[in-house]
Amino acid sequence: MSTVDKMLIKGIRSFDPENKNVITFFKPLTLIVGPNGAGKTTIIECLKVACTGELPPNARSGHSFIHDPKVAGETETKAQIKLRFKTAAGKDVLTQKATKMEYKAIESVLQTINPHTGEKVCLSYRCADMDREIPALMGVSKAILENVIFVHQDEANWPLQDPSTLKKKFDDIFSATRYTKALEVIKKLHKDQGQEIKTYKLKLENLQTLKDAAYKLRESIVQDQEKTETLKNQMQELEREIKNVDEARCFWNSRNAIEILLRKMKTPMKN
Ligand SMILES: Nc1ncnc2c1ncn2[C@@H]1O[C@H](COP(=O)(O)OP(=O)(O)OP(=O)(O)O)[C@@H](O)[C@H]1O
């Protein structure tokens, strides 16, 4: 389990920019008590900023979060939050955020500490990457850090918010957002595929009609071929008969010619 060990705050809200204010957290519980305006909420705010990069709701883009330099008669405040925590895997990590008055993150460092040698390994990240990296190291999602663990007193009543905001927060906490998106994508795919199936069904019906017509044509071709074959046979028969008739006529003509010849020779012809 991830645990927060120590936090250094400089130049945030009422925390002095010149002094290192270190808060040590105890296990299993740390109670923060103090009079109004002592800085209890600021501690929670700093934990949240260090872990998620999210500023408190009333911070006016960070301006009211940084210690007002006018209080000390200065023109600039350099602020710093250092957090030492154990990762979910029990590794020591030190993270550091430095900002100045216009709330510009000017430095962002993550250090891991070798448990055997005590040696520090520095990893420098872009702020956005670090805000993703720390919840991952702590083994808790950003939504849980924001809405459950380091929930700001101004936002503590979020479970009573309007249904859509509430749903979004719960979706974030239970990491359901990606499933909701996946569900939306699946629904869209289902709709698109339904449309495609309808088009294919229409094409299939069309093809079925064409296929039926092709079968009918094939049948009529077969019938026509049979008819052609019969006609061809009949023609051959007729040709044979014509040939016979021609032969008979030829024979008859020859006979007549012989008869004429014989008559000319005055020899009667015997049958
Ligand atoms: N930008 C700023 N510069 C200097 N001081 C500030 C700034 N913003 C807020 N403060 C001071 O910081 C303190 C705010 O502390 P915080 O709200 O953390 O106290 P708290 O202990 O949570 O109080 P409460 O019990 O009333 O909630 C107040 O005293 C406020 O005047």
The ligand as a MOL file (V3000), in Angstrom:
LIG
                    3D

  0  0  0     0  0            999 V3000
M  V30 BEGIN CTAB
M  V30 COUNTS 31 33 0 0 0
M  V30 BEGIN ATOM
M  V30 1 N -2.5930 33.7330 -1.3720 0
M  V30 2 C -2.4560 33.7500 -0.0470 0
M  V30 3 N -1.3860 34.3620 0.5020 0
M  V30 4 C -1.2100 34.4000 1.8390 0
M  V30 5 N -2.0630 33.8460 2.7010 0
M  V30 6 C -3.1690 33.2260 2.2190 0
M  V30 7 C -3.4150 33.1550 0.8310 0
M  V30 8 N -4.5700 32.4660 0.6170 0
M  V30 9 C -5.0300 32.1400 1.8430 0
M  V30 10 N -4.2110 32.6030 2.8060 0
M  V30 11 C -4.3340 32.4100 4.2700 0
M  V30 12 O -4.1560 31.0180 4.4820 0
M  V30 13 C -5.0470 30.5800 5.4680 0
M  V30 14 C -5.9490 29.5490 4.8830 0
M  V30 15 O -5.7420 28.4310 5.5350 0
M  V30 16 P -6.6690 27.2120 5.4380 0
M  V30 17 O -7.9370 27.5040 4.7240 0
M  V30 18 O -5.8250 26.1230 4.9530 0
M  V30 19 O -6.9870 27.0190 6.9580 0
M  V30 20 P -7.7980 25.9380 7.7240 0
M  V30 21 O -6.9730 25.5330 8.8600 0
M  V30 22 O -8.2290 24.9010 6.7660 0
M  V30 23 O -9.0180 26.8020 8.1480 0
M  V30 24 P -10.5230 26.3520 8.4300 0
M  V30 25 O -10.4730 25.5690 9.6860 0
M  V30 26 O -11.1980 27.6510 8.5660 0
M  V30 27 O -10.9190 25.6140 7.2220 0
M  V30 28 C -5.8660 31.7480 5.9220 0
M  V30 29 O -5.3100 32.2740 7.0820 0
M  V30 30 C -5.7340 32.7360 4.7820 0
M  V30 31 O -5.7960 34.0710 5.2240 0
M  V30 END ATOM
M  V30 BEGIN BOND
M  V30 1 1 1 2
M  V30 2 1 2 3
M  V30 3 2 2 7
M  V30 4 2 3 4
M  V30 5 1 4 5
M  V30 6 2 5 6
M  V30 7 1 6 7
M  V30 8 1 6 10
M  V30 9 1 7 8
M  V30 10 2 8 9
M  V30 11 1 9 10
M  V30 12 1 10 11
M  V30 13 1 11 12
M  V30 14 1 11 30
M  V30 15 1 12 13
M  V30 16 1 13 14
M  V30 17 1 13 28
M  V30 18 1 14 15
M  V30 19 1 15 16
M  V30 20 2 16 17
M  V30 21 1 16 18
M  V30 22 1 16 19
M  V30 23 1 19 20
M  V30 24 2 20 21
M  V30 25 1 20 22
M  V30 26 1 20 23
M  V30 27 1 23 24
M  V30 28 2 24 25
M  V30 29 1 24 26
M  V30 30 1 24 27
M  V30 31 1 28 29
M  V30 32 1 28 30
M  V30 33 1 30 31
M  V30 END BOND
M  V30 END CTAB
M  END
